[in-house]
Amino acid sequence: MDANVLQEEREFFASHVKEWAAQFSGKFALVHGRELVGTFDTQSAAYAEALKRFGIVPVWIAQVVPQPEQVAQFPALALGLIHANLH
């Protein structure tokens, strides 16, 4: 299988998941191309809809979950294992 299969769908999902999380948190998103086809309570319901609409083709189905903010952490600095010597 081509490594780029579903790349468009993955990128589309990733670029919209934060906005969708407010409305569809916990649901399963069905993405085909650059379109949100729908959201569903279960992964199997999303898959059934994909089969009904598109047949057996690659589609992106992923659960919409809020993404945590990325925080840079420096454990060695916080634990005092690295000391800044300004002299």
SULFEN-V624237 format. One record per helix or strand of 3 or more residues. SS is the DSSP state (helix for helix, strand for strand). FROM is the first residue (numbers start at 1). TO is the last residue. If there is no record, write none. Layout:
[[SS/FROM/TO] [SS/FROM/TO]]
This chain:
[[helix/7/24] [strand/28/32] [strand/35/40] [helix/43/54] [strand/60/63] [helix/75/78]]
